[in-house]
Amino acid sequence: MPVKVLIVDDSSFFRMRIRGLINAHPEMTVIGEAANGRDAIDKTIKLKPDVITMDYEMPMMDGITAVREIMKQQPTPILMFSSLTQAGARVTLDALDAGAVDFLPKSYENVADGPNALKKALCEKILAISGQARSRSALASQPVHAPAEPARRSARKTYSQHFDLVLLGTSTGGPVALQKVLMQIPANFPVPILMIQHMPGSFTGAFAERLDRQCPIHVREARDGDTFRAGEALLAPGGKQMMLSAKGRLKIFDGDERLNYKPSVDVTFGSAVKYYGRNLLAVVMTGMGADGREGARMIKQAAGVVWAQEGSTCVIDGMPSAVVKANLADEVIGLSDIPRRLKEVAG
């Protein structure tokens, strides 16, 4: 059964182009369109789409207000379209806080000719978030007498080593997940934290500033040559790679164009092994794909520790699931338990 998509945008041009990209895919179909947030709410309730694509700036009701109302009345995975500006970054982060799942850059140049890159990203994201939502719906609809799914969460472990660095790798669903973790990490946390979140370069500065306002621990965007210390959480800048050049020092650079992700979780994880080895704790969290798996393998080979976020608490469990399937996870932990466990083992 094809994935049913509702397109919400006040531009008829954008709706036409996005409709063409989606309907060209054999596993998707557009079941409706809306030109403002109020119409989007009504059509969501009436048509019950599997996924909604949502613009922000619209008449009558903006996209963020519409996201909040849809989450109250008819919770549905929502993919935001965002401009790649500082203002666009703040709006997109507000939309993710309101309940949107993920975002894609929006510009007339991107959609004018239906380029392959946009089509690939759009279709991949729609299929991924609809698949996760359908899996949860199927589990929730099982009769009460059906056999329970075996729990994927692992038993709590004790570790003989101390930890000198914590790494958090995230993608889709990561901004909200990182916020939930860091809001429970105290300002005097005794270990520095490095975060690798798949995000455009214009977004990470605004995201780091937001986290710094919201969280007890000091958060900032990493810069080339930075040193880091306990009580700090540094975010890899979007569109760049972040490596360790020495113990406690970072190198930020453009990196190989052949790498799919900038920043890449694998790149940062792998570089940290050289300087921290068994005293490294890495957590692979919500996200599409398998970025982080090979870095986790290197950490395990150096006797470091790897955790994976438990799948039912992820927006998309591709990244942590890849680590679990490769037998690289020392613990599989629900999102709400990650900060507690970090405080237990790092303290």
Kinemage of the C-alpha trace (Angstrom):
@kinemage 1
@onewidth
@group {chain A} dominant
@subgroup {mainchain}
@vectorlist {calphas} color= white
{ca met a 1} P 0.000 0.000 0.000
{ca pro a 2} L 1.590 3.331 -1.043
{ca val a 3} L 2.535 5.956 1.518
{ca lys a 4} L -0.145 8.666 1.551
{ca val a 5} L 1.271 12.206 1.593
{ca leu a 6} L -0.404 15.569 2.273
{ca ile a 7} L 1.470 18.595 0.854
{ca val a 8} L 1.074 21.890 2.740
{ca asp a 9} L 2.450 25.048 1.094
{ca asp a 10} L 0.952 28.381 0.053
{ca ser a 11} L 2.940 28.311 -3.212
{ca ser a 12} L 1.130 26.483 -6.011
{ca phe a 13} L 4.486 26.172 -7.791
{ca phe a 14} L 6.057 24.317 -4.861
{ca arg a 15} L 3.028 22.099 -4.442
{ca met a 16} L 3.132 21.179 -8.117
{ca arg a 17} L 6.845 20.336 -8.092
{ca ile a 18} L 6.721 18.354 -4.849
{ca arg a 19} L 3.606 16.528 -6.035
{ca gly a 20} L 5.466 15.517 -9.201
{ca leu a 21} L 8.471 14.207 -7.264
{ca ile a 22} L 6.318 12.181 -4.875
{ca asn a 23} L 3.890 10.768 -7.431
{ca ala a 24} L 6.816 9.660 -9.610
{ca his a 25} L 7.834 7.246 -6.848
{ca pro a 26} L 6.066 3.864 -7.022
{ca glu a 27} L 5.694 3.608 -3.229
{ca met a 28} L 4.078 7.003 -2.609
{ca thr a 29} L 1.034 9.002 -3.599
{ca val a 30} L -0.188 12.533 -2.880
{ca ile a 31} L -3.699 12.342 -1.420
{ca gly a 32} L -4.250 16.059 -0.843
{ca glu a 33} L -2.853 19.586 -0.754
{ca ala a 34} L -3.383 22.557 1.548
{ca ala a 35} L -2.410 26.211 1.119
{ca asn a 36} L -2.429 27.247 4.790
{ca gly a 37} L -2.167 25.789 8.276
{ca arg a 38} L -5.887 25.815 9.011
{ca asp a 39} L -6.639 23.876 5.825
{ca ala a 40} L -3.790 21.495 6.714
{ca ile a 41} L -5.402 20.614 10.047
{ca asp a 42} L -8.804 19.994 8.457
{ca lys a 43} L -7.369 17.818 5.679
{ca thr a 44} L -5.167 15.878 8.100
{ca ile a 45} L -8.227 14.928 10.140
{ca lys a 46} L -10.280 14.124 7.036
{ca leu a 47} L -7.698 12.341 4.870
{ca lys a 48} L -5.463 10.772 7.569
{ca pro a 49} L -2.185 10.938 5.609
{ca asp a 50} L 0.825 8.824 6.544
{ca val a 51} L 3.201 11.807 6.182
{ca ile a 52} L 2.783 15.587 5.816
{ca thr a 53} L 5.230 17.943 4.115
{ca met a 54} L 4.864 21.396 5.692
{ca asp a 55} L 5.967 24.914 4.821
{ca tyr a 56} L 6.399 27.529 7.560
{ca glu a 57} L 5.316 30.890 6.116
{ca met a 58} L 1.643 30.664 5.135
{ca pro a 59} L -1.456 32.874 5.430
{ca met a 60} L -4.176 32.330 8.062
{ca met a 61} L -2.019 29.965 10.148
{ca asp a 62} L 1.739 29.404 10.020
{ca gly a 63} L 3.400 25.996 9.874
{ca ile a 64} L 4.529 25.783 13.507
{ca thr a 65} L 1.039 26.512 14.837
{ca ala a 66} L -0.333 23.912 12.425
{ca val a 67} L 2.232 21.336 13.594
{ca arg a 68} L 1.207 21.862 17.234
{ca glu a 69} L -2.497 21.505 16.426
{ca ile a 70} L -1.989 18.419 14.271
{ca met a 71} L 0.025 16.777 17.055
{ca lys a 72} L -2.857 17.429 19.436
{ca gln a 73} L -5.694 16.336 17.149
{ca gln a 74} L -4.279 13.786 14.686
{ca pro a 75} L -0.590 12.992 15.394
{ca thr a 76} L 1.135 12.483 12.032
{ca pro a 77} L 4.813 12.461 10.969
{ca ile a 78} L 5.620 15.914 9.564
{ca leu a 79} L 8.545 16.843 7.322
{ca met a 80} L 9.249 20.592 7.314
{ca phe a 81} L 10.664 22.569 4.403
{ca ser a 82} L 13.138 25.163 5.629
{ca ser a 83} L 15.248 27.975 4.210
{ca leu a 84} L 18.976 27.569 4.830
{ca thr a 85} L 19.359 30.813 6.791
{ca gln a 86} L 19.864 31.661 10.448
{ca ala a 87} L 16.208 32.707 10.637
{ca gly a 88} L 15.210 29.511 8.855
{ca ala a 89} L 17.260 27.489 11.323
{ca arg a 90} L 15.462 28.991 14.327
{ca val a 91} L 12.061 28.430 12.741
{ca thr a 92} L 12.935 24.823 11.911
{ca leu a 93} L 14.145 24.147 15.452
{ca asp a 94} L 10.854 25.589 16.739
{ca ala a 95} L 8.987 23.232 14.401
{ca leu a 96} L 10.968 20.232 15.675
{ca asp a 97} L 10.157 21.274 19.248
{ca ala a 98} L 6.486 21.442 18.231
{ca gly a 99} L 6.563 17.841 16.983
{ca ala a 100} L 7.871 17.815 13.394
{ca val a 101} L 10.082 14.810 12.642
{ca asp a 102} L 12.654 16.206 10.228
{ca phe a 103} L 13.316 18.924 7.658
{ca leu a 104} L 14.584 19.539 4.140
{ca pro a 105} L 16.061 22.715 2.623
{ca lys a 106} L 13.673 24.733 0.495
{ca ser a 107} L 14.544 27.001 -2.407
{ca tyr a 108} L 13.142 27.620 -5.867
{ca glu a 109} L 16.440 26.462 -7.366
{ca asn a 110} L 16.144 23.117 -5.551
{ca val a 111} L 12.766 22.227 -6.998
{ca ala a 112} L 12.622 24.135 -10.281
{ca asp a 113} L 13.713 21.167 -12.372
{ca gly a 114} L 12.993 18.341 -9.930
{ca pro a 115} L 16.698 17.553 -9.383
{ca asn a 116} L 17.675 14.026 -8.470
{ca ala a 117} L 19.303 15.040 -5.174
{ca leu a 118} L 16.124 16.602 -3.789
{ca lys a 119} L 13.960 13.756 -5.087
{ca lys a 120} L 16.229 11.166 -3.457
{ca ala a 121} L 16.350 12.988 -0.101
{ca leu a 122} L 12.611 13.715 -0.083
{ca cys a 123} L 11.584 10.159 -0.934
{ca glu a 124} L 14.081 8.576 1.479
{ca lys a 125} L 12.870 10.706 4.369
{ca ile a 126} L 9.177 10.162 3.629
{ca leu a 127} L 9.615 6.390 3.385
{ca ala a 128} L 11.739 6.237 6.532
{ca ile a 129} L 9.444 8.243 8.793
{ca ser a 130} L 6.318 6.563 7.451
{ca gly a 131} L 7.873 3.133 7.961
{ca gln a 132} L 8.756 3.882 11.571
{ca ala a 133} L 5.279 5.263 12.236
{ca arg a 134} L 3.592 2.241 10.651
{ca ser a 135} L 5.732 -0.162 12.711
{ca arg a 136} L 4.674 1.575 15.913
{ca ser a 137} L 1.030 1.595 14.814
{ca ala a 138} L 1.142 -2.134 14.074
{ca leu a 139} L 2.601 -2.904 17.491
{ca ala a 140} L 0.061 -0.683 19.228
{ca ser a 141} L -2.826 -2.378 17.416
{ca gln a 142} L -1.848 -5.917 18.441
{ca pro a 143} L -4.497 -7.643 20.584
{ca val a 144} L -3.693 -7.833 24.263
{ca his a 145} L -3.378 -11.630 24.114
{ca ala a 146} L -0.714 -11.466 21.405
{ca pro a 147} L 2.811 -12.443 22.478
{ca ala a 148} L 4.748 -9.440 23.688
{ca glu a 149} L 7.674 -8.209 21.627
{ca pro a 150} L 10.946 -9.180 23.310
{ca ala a 151} L 12.494 -6.174 24.993
{ca arg a 152} L 15.563 -4.839 23.220
{ca arg a 153} L 16.760 -2.888 26.216
{ca ser a 154} L 19.803 -4.487 27.765
{ca ala a 155} L 20.723 -4.970 31.380
{ca arg a 156} L 22.674 -2.225 33.079
{ca lys a 157} L 26.412 -2.952 33.155
{ca thr a 158} L 29.289 -1.876 35.330
{ca tyr a 159} L 32.602 -0.830 33.809
{ca ser a 160} L 36.099 -1.146 35.205
{ca gln a 161} L 37.525 1.889 33.406
{ca his a 162} L 36.864 5.572 33.945
{ca phe a 163} L 35.655 7.702 31.029
{ca asp a 164} L 37.449 10.821 29.819
{ca leu a 165} L 35.201 11.692 26.862
{ca val a 166} L 31.546 11.157 25.875
{ca leu a 167} L 30.486 11.178 22.208
{ca leu a 168} L 26.867 11.504 21.057
{ca gly a 169} L 26.049 10.699 17.404
{ca thr a 170} L 22.624 11.625 15.992
{ca ser a 171} L 20.700 12.346 12.802
{ca thr a 172} L 16.923 12.355 12.184
{ca gly a 173} L 15.215 13.126 15.492
{ca gly a 174} L 18.527 14.164 16.986
{ca pro a 175} L 17.845 17.818 17.845
{ca val a 176} L 14.991 16.943 20.205
{ca ala a 177} L 16.792 13.850 21.554
{ca leu a 178} L 19.964 15.820 22.315
{ca gln a 179} L 17.918 18.502 24.029
{ca lys a 180} L 16.219 15.902 26.250
{ca val a 181} L 19.558 14.400 27.224
{ca leu a 182} L 21.480 17.621 27.847
{ca met a 183} L 18.688 19.236 29.861
{ca gln a 184} L 19.376 16.590 32.512
{ca ile a 185} L 23.178 16.862 32.459
{ca pro a 186} L 24.466 19.098 35.274
{ca ala a 187} L 26.769 22.061 34.739
{ca asn a 188} L 29.515 20.281 36.708
{ca phe a 189} L 29.393 17.082 34.623
{ca pro a 190} L 32.935 15.700 35.031
{ca val a 191} L 33.491 14.620 31.410
{ca pro a 192} L 33.482 16.704 28.190
{ca ile a 193} L 30.809 15.848 25.592
{ca leu a 194} L 31.174 16.039 21.808
{ca met a 195} L 28.019 15.917 19.673
{ca ile a 196} L 27.823 14.979 15.989
{ca gln a 197} L 24.421 15.828 14.483
{ca his a 198} L 23.694 15.639 10.744
{ca met a 199} L 22.704 19.246 10.044
{ca pro a 200} L 23.423 22.043 7.517
{ca gly a 201} L 26.140 24.546 8.313
{ca ser a 202} L 23.686 27.411 8.789
{ca phe a 203} L 21.810 25.478 11.483
{ca thr a 204} L 24.374 24.269 13.991
{ca gly a 205} L 25.258 27.692 15.414
{ca ala a 206} L 21.605 28.443 16.171
{ca phe a 207} L 21.107 24.933 17.560
{ca ala a 208} L 24.112 25.216 19.893
{ca glu a 209} L 22.900 28.620 21.136
{ca arg a 210} L 19.447 27.183 21.838
{ca leu a 211} L 20.879 24.233 23.763
{ca asp a 212} L 23.114 26.558 25.763
{ca arg a 213} L 20.064 28.604 26.836
{ca gln a 214} L 18.019 25.514 27.707
{ca cys a 215} L 20.570 23.268 29.407
{ca pro a 216} L 22.597 23.505 32.627
{ca ile a 217} L 25.800 22.400 30.892
{ca his a 218} L 27.586 24.938 28.683
{ca val a 219} L 26.987 24.204 24.969
{ca arg a 220} L 28.720 25.796 21.986
{ca glu a 221} L 29.511 25.109 18.348
{ca ala a 222} L 33.016 23.700 17.879
{ca arg a 223} L 35.699 25.688 16.046
{ca asp a 224} L 38.973 24.607 14.477
{ca gly a 225} L 41.725 24.348 17.087
{ca asp a 226} L 39.273 24.329 20.004
{ca thr a 227} L 40.207 22.699 23.258
{ca phe a 228} L 37.464 21.164 25.393
{ca arg a 229} L 37.075 20.300 29.046
{ca ala a 230} L 34.660 18.921 31.617
{ca gly a 231} L 31.399 20.857 31.928
{ca glu a 232} L 31.246 21.581 28.190
{ca ala a 233} L 29.283 20.050 25.332
{ca leu a 234} L 30.571 20.960 21.858
{ca leu a 235} L 28.510 20.539 18.686
{ca ala a 236} L 30.214 19.663 15.398
{ca pro a 237} L 29.619 22.438 12.836
{ca gly a 238} L 27.336 21.482 9.954
{ca gly a 239} L 28.880 21.012 6.528
{ca lys a 240} L 32.297 20.210 8.065
{ca gln a 241} L 34.096 17.239 9.578
{ca met a 242} L 35.223 17.224 13.210
{ca met a 243} L 38.251 15.192 14.284
{ca leu a 244} L 40.500 15.112 17.304
{ca ser a 245} L 44.029 16.306 16.499
{ca ala a 246} L 45.321 15.652 20.036
{ca lys a 247} L 43.870 14.779 23.407
{ca gly a 248} L 41.435 17.569 24.239
{ca arg a 249} L 41.884 19.396 20.916
{ca leu a 250} L 39.708 19.529 17.778
{ca lys a 251} L 40.341 19.921 14.078
{ca ile a 252} L 37.487 21.211 11.906
{ca phe a 253} L 37.905 20.797 8.142
{ca asp a 254} L 35.956 20.377 4.892
{ca gly a 255} L 36.678 16.685 4.483
{ca asp a 256} L 36.333 14.284 1.591
{ca glu a 257} L 33.441 15.060 -0.755
{ca arg a 258} L 32.813 11.329 -1.133
{ca leu a 259} L 31.576 11.084 2.452
{ca asn a 260} L 27.781 11.094 2.650
{ca tyr a 261} L 27.573 13.052 5.886
{ca lys a 262} L 29.087 16.352 7.010
{ca pro a 263} L 29.608 16.033 9.895
{ca ser a 264} L 30.095 12.271 10.010
{ca val a 265} L 29.713 10.311 13.240
{ca asp a 266} L 32.192 7.700 11.979
{ca val a 267} L 34.886 10.334 11.368
{ca thr a 268} L 34.704 11.801 14.878
{ca phe a 269} L 34.345 8.422 16.607
{ca gly a 270} L 37.302 6.980 14.711
{ca ser a 271} L 39.589 9.918 15.415
{ca ala a 272} L 38.805 9.874 19.148
{ca val a 273} L 39.976 6.272 19.498
{ca lys a 274} L 43.631 7.260 18.958
{ca tyr a 275} L 43.659 9.572 21.990
{ca tyr a 276} L 41.103 8.064 24.370
{ca gly a 277} L 40.924 4.328 23.588
{ca arg a 278} L 39.214 2.387 26.367
{ca asn a 279} L 38.370 5.604 28.213
{ca leu a 280} L 35.868 6.563 25.516
{ca leu a 281} L 32.074 6.270 25.850
{ca ala a 282} L 30.028 6.695 22.646
{ca val a 283} L 26.249 6.762 22.288
{ca val a 284} L 24.661 6.188 18.862
{ca met a 285} L 21.204 7.724 18.884
{ca thr a 286} L 18.207 8.268 16.601
{ca gly a 287} L 18.883 8.636 12.884
{ca met a 288} L 18.581 7.234 9.356
{ca gly a 289} L 21.280 5.082 7.814
{ca ala a 290} L 24.273 3.490 9.521
{ca asp a 291} L 26.629 6.390 10.267
{ca gly a 292} L 28.379 5.580 13.549
{ca arg a 293} L 28.534 1.817 13.077
{ca glu a 294} L 32.119 1.684 11.773
{ca gly a 295} L 33.263 4.271 14.299
{ca ala a 296} L 31.625 2.182 17.021
{ca arg a 297} L 33.521 -0.848 15.731
{ca met a 298} L 36.817 1.013 16.122
{ca ile a 299} L 35.877 2.061 19.658
{ca lys a 300} L 35.050 -1.536 20.595
{ca gln a 301} L 38.353 -2.751 19.131
{ca ala a 302} L 40.107 -0.311 21.463
{ca ala a 303} L 38.079 -1.673 24.447
{ca gly a 304} L 35.981 1.497 24.704
{ca val a 305} L 32.235 1.423 25.437
{ca val a 306} L 29.352 1.886 22.981
{ca trp a 307} L 25.678 2.380 23.786
{ca ala a 308} L 22.741 2.432 21.354
{ca gln a 309} L 19.429 4.191 21.848
{ca glu a 310} L 16.564 1.717 22.116
{ca gly a 311} L 14.547 1.633 18.885
{ca ser a 312} L 11.061 2.414 20.190
{ca thr a 313} L 12.366 5.704 21.652
{ca cys a 314} L 13.925 6.809 18.330
{ca val a 315} L 12.278 8.870 15.614
{ca ile a 316} L 14.225 6.629 13.182
{ca asp a 317} L 16.204 3.700 14.580
{ca gly a 318} L 18.484 3.126 11.566
{ca met a 319} L 21.752 4.257 13.180
{ca pro a 320} L 21.372 2.588 16.591
{ca ser a 321} L 19.878 -0.525 14.989
{ca ala a 322} L 22.944 -0.828 12.735
{ca val a 323} L 25.163 -0.820 15.830
{ca val a 324} L 23.005 -3.373 17.627
{ca lys a 325} L 22.833 -5.717 14.616
{ca ala a 326} L 26.633 -5.614 14.351
{ca asn a 327} L 26.852 -6.715 18.025
{ca leu a 328} L 28.716 -3.526 18.961
{ca ala a 329} L 26.401 -2.190 21.683
{ca asp a 330} L 27.373 -2.727 25.311
{ca glu a 331} L 23.964 -1.411 26.354
{ca val a 332} L 20.704 -0.608 24.535
{ca ile a 333} L 19.074 2.243 26.439
{ca gly a 334} L 15.813 4.178 26.134
{ca leu a 335} L 16.138 7.910 25.518
{ca ser a 336} L 14.831 8.919 28.950
{ca asp a 337} L 17.421 6.670 30.645
{ca ile a 338} L 20.485 7.913 28.754
{ca pro a 339} L 21.191 10.983 30.938
{ca arg a 340} L 20.781 8.966 34.135
{ca arg a 341} L 23.191 6.308 32.900
{ca leu a 342} L 25.705 8.951 31.781
{ca lys a 343} L 25.678 10.474 35.243
{ca glu a 344} L 26.068 7.044 36.841
{ca val a 345} L 29.084 5.887 34.832
{ca ala a 346} L 30.816 9.252 34.389
{ca gly a 347} L 30.329 10.437 37.936
